[in-house]
Amino acid sequence: MGKWKGIPHEEMPRCGAKTRSGGKCGHYSMPNGRCRYHGGKSTGAKNPRVKHGYYTKESIYFRKLVDQIVGESAELLVDIDELS
């Protein structure tokens, strides 16, 4: 399926970004001069570490809390085994 290049579309500016084959991208450009694939809005967070939330202060706090609870329960199990 080819791109339709008839009126009024033939007068619309094209992206012009370089493709892998060396040609120019033929998509219609936005006001910034590039198409939505080569110069559109951002699709993700600026800081990739925060993307999944693993390194947020809240999740670090909860992981430390779980580690502490697991450690204390392991100590309690050892104490229970010594009493029996």
C-alpha positions in Angstrom: 0.0 0.0 0.0 1.7 3.2 -1.2 1.4 6.7 0.1 -1.3 8.8 -1.7 0.4 11.9 -3.1 -2.4 13.9 -4.5 -3.9 17.3 -3.8 -3.9 18.7 -1.1 -1.3 16.3 0.3 1.4 17.0 -2.2 2.0 20.5 -0.9 2.5 19.3 2.7 6.1 19.4 3.9 7.9 16.0 4.4 10.0 14.8 7.3 13.3 14.4 5.5 15.0 12.3 8.2 17.7 9.9 6.8 16.5 6.3 6.6 18.6 3.2 6.9 18.7 2.8 3.2 20.0 6.3 2.8 16.9 7.9 1.4 14.6 10.4 3.1 11.6 9.7 5.3 8.5 10.5 3.4 6.0 11.0 6.2 4.3 14.3 6.7 6.2 16.6 9.0 4.9 18.4 12.1 5.7 22.1 12.8 9.2 21.1 14.1 10.1 19.7 10.7 10.1 16.0 11.5 7.4 13.4 11.5 5.9 11.8 14.5 8.5 8.9 14.3 11.6 11.1 14.1 10.8 14.1 16.3 7.5 13.6 18.1 6.7 13.8 21.8 8.6 11.8 24.3 7.3 8.3 25.1 8.8 7.8 28.4 10.4 9.1 31.6 13.5 11.2 31.5 15.1 9.1 34.2 14.9 5.4 33.2 15.7 4.3 36.7 12.3 5.6 37.8 10.5 3.9 35.0 9.6 0.8 36.8 9.7 2.2 40.4 12.3 -0.2 41.7 14.6 2.6 42.9 12.0 4.9 44.4 12.5 5.9 48.1 9.2 4.1 48.9 10.1 0.8 47.4 13.6 0.9 48.9 12.1 1.5 52.3 9.6 -1.4 51.9 12.3 -3.8 50.7 14.4 -3.0 53.8 11.4 -3.4 56.0 10.7 -6.9 54.5 14.3 -7.9 54.9 14.2 -6.8 58.6 11.0 -8.8 59.2 12.4 -11.9 57.5 15.6 -11.7 59.5 13.7 -11.3 62.8 11.4 -14.3 61.9 14.4 -16.4 61.2 15.9 -15.6 64.6 12.5 -16.5 66.2 12.5 -19.8 64.4 16.0 -20.6 65.7 14.9 -19.7 69.2 11.9 -22.0 68.9 14.0 -24.9 67.7 16.4 -24.4 70.6 13.5 -24.6 73.1 12.1 -27.9 71.7 
